[in-house]
Amino acid sequence: MICPICEKGRMSKRTVDVVRHGLFVGHFKADMCGHCHEQIFDSKVASAIEAKMKELGLFGAEKASVYKVGGNFAIALKATIAKALGVTKASKPVIITQLKEKRLIVEMG
């Protein structure tokens, strides 16, 4: 089968590593293009990836609100997320900045 994305490469069955938001989700079977490396998962595999992402807490990303507080900015968490993480006013999170990826990682420790 010719790749439906680039229309140059051939698709072949491969086991691929699935990584989302910088975290390893698992090894899954996909049709992969030998030219552009596009990966296409069948519906059964896509459902398995979705289930694993939910298990890892990677599924259902939500937008946050940003507020200006004095000369700084604050990112607000929904109460349900804060509760699940055990966040309180006394929490001292560590924020890791990945500028190249435009990503913040917050570790609640």
Buried (B, 14 or more C-beta within 10 A) or exposed (E): EEBEBEEEBEBEEBEBEBEBEEEEBBEBBBBBBEBEEBBBBEEEBEEBBBEBBEEBEBBEEEEEEEEEEEEEEEEEBEEEEBEEBEBEEEEEEEEEEEEEEEEEEBEEE
